[in-house]
Amino acid sequence: MLQVRKLERYKDDQGNEIVYDGEIRTEKIDIRFKGSNNKLVISPKADIQDLLVTFSGDNGQIDVEQTTKKRAGLRFELRCGHESRIRIGENVGCAGRTFISAVEGVSVSIGADVMFAKNIEVRGDDTHPIFDVRTEKRVNPSQSIVVGEHVWIAKHAVVMGGVTIGNGSVIGFRSVVTKSIPNNCTAVGSPARVVRRNIAWERPEVVPRRPNELYPRKGEKSTQYWNLTDDDSVSEKMVVRPLPKAKQRRLTRFLPAPVRRLARKIRSS
């Protein structure tokens, strides 16, 4: 394993490379290469506060874009496997170290202006394989993740593989996101479900505000993220479809006669 403790331009004889032309940083920097031909590209304007990176395979790539607005800073633990990719968009902020994992050739993309609270995990994998005993087939393959722009993910939340979160949405405290969430929604719970649509959120804190103060103040509104929820963007896996009529009949034949008669009336209506 090759370990780098400075954030600066770097290249080794294994083809691993750090592309960074900003101010050299030495505090809370730990970059580990366990393979070859991996690439870490960081904008010179990225506000790096705490960075642990592990390339655990070959041909992985991580891109971290610039910070041009006042944010909490970038605090990440990033794990990138064989032929996998992680992308962090512009003006992302993290109140605490956020863990992101992309292995087995998948990608994790974090959009611009995302706000991470503390103790967040964004995992395209489960770290260990799980199998069906009868077929011996793997049942938990790694899957890609897309977190859209201006998404707020609250403390202790987890985003699992195969998920897309639409722009402008809020993921609640200790939620576990296992299915895709549309834009401009609040989703909470384990597994997370949408509890409110057509919402927008802003960064200024309510803590110092006076009672009954009007919101948002002048200049606080991020107009481009104030949109109605597009329900068509919901994954097909989230849509509850009626059972075929033949299956409905099979399932209802063991019910009491009055209930069966009611079910027939409903089907024929």
C-alpha positions, 0 to 999 in steps of 0.5 A, spaced: 500 500 500 502 506 498 500 512 503 500 520 501 499 524 507 500 531 503 495 534 498 499 536 492 501 533 485 503 526 485 504 520 481 508 514 482 510 508 478 504 504 479 500 509 475 497 512 481 496 520 480 493 526 484 491 532 480 491 538 484 494 545 483 492 548 490 495 550 496 499 544 499 495 541 505 498 536 510 492 536 516 487 531 516 490 528 509 490 520 508 490 518 501 492 510 500 493 507 493 492 499 494 492 498 486 494 501 480 492 507 475 488 510 480 486 518 479 484 523 484 482 530 481 481 535 486 479 542 484 484 547 487 478 551 489 475 545 493 475 547 501 478 540 503 477 540 511 478 532 512 480 527 507 481 520 507 481 516 501 482 509 499 483 506 492 482 499 493 483 496 486 485 499 479 483 504 474 478 508 479 477 515 479 475 520 484 473 528 482 472 533 487 469 540 484 470 547 487 467 551 493 466 558 491 460 559 496 460 559 504 460 552 506 461 547 512 467 545 508 469 538 505 470 532 510 470 525 506 472 518 507 472 515 500 472 508 498 473 507 490 474 500 488 476 497 481 474 501 475 469 505 479 468 512 480 466 518 485 464 525 483 463 530 488 459 537 485 461 544 486 459 547 493 458 541 497 458 542 504 459 537 510 458 538 517 462 531 519 465 526 515 461 523 510 463 516 508 462 514 500 463 507 497 463 505 490 466 499 488 465 493 483 465 498 477 459 502 480 459 510 480 456 515 486 455 522 483 453 527 488 450 534 485 452 541 486 450 544 493 448 538 497 448 539 504 451 533 508 449 533 516 454 529 520 455 521 520 452 520 513 453 514 509 452 513 501 454 506 500 453 503 493 455 496 496 454 492 503 462 491 503 460 483 504 457 479 499 450 475 501 448 469 497 441 465 496 443 458 499 439 454 494 441 457 488 448 460 490 447 466 486 449 473 489 443 477 492 446 484 493 450 486 487 453 493 488 449 499 484 450 506 482 447 512 486 445 519 484 444 524 489 441 530 485 443 538 486 441 542 492 439 535 497 439 536 504 441 529 508 440 530 515 444 526 521 445 519 521 442 518 514 444 512 509 443 512 502 443 505 499 445 502 492 441 503 486 438 510 489 437 516 485 435 522 489 432 528 485 434 535 486 431 539 492 429 534 496 430 533 504 432 526 507 430 526 514 434 524 521 436 517 521 433 515 514 435 509 510 434 510 503 433 504 499 428 506 493 429 512 489 426 519 491 423 524 486 425 532 486 422 537 492 420 532 497 421 530 504 423 523 505 423 520 512 424 513 515 427 506 515 426 505 509 425 512 507 418 514 504 416 520 501 411 524 506 411 531 503 411 533 496 412 540 493 417 543 498 423 547 498 429 548 503 434 554 504 441 554 508 440 560 513 439 557 520 432 558 524 436 558 530 437 566 531 431 568 528 425 572 531 418 569 532 414 569 527 419 572 522 417 572 515 421 567 510 425 567 506 429 573 507 431 578 501 436 574 497 435 567 501 431 564 496 434 559 491 429 560 485 432 555 481 430 549 486 423 551 488 420 546 483 413 542 484 415 535 485 415 531 478 412 524 480 413 521 473 421 521 476 419 516 481 422 509 479 417 504 477 419 500 483 416 505 487 409 504 483 404 500 487 400 496 481 394 492 482 394 485 481 392 481 475 384 479 476 386 472 476 391 472 481 386 476 485 381 471 484 386 466 487 387 470 493 380 471 495 377 464 494 379 462 501 376 468 504 369 468 508 363 468 503 360 475 504 368 478 503 368 474 497 362 477 494 364 484 496 371 483 492 367 481 486 363 487 486 369 491 487 373 488 481 367 488 476 366 496 478 
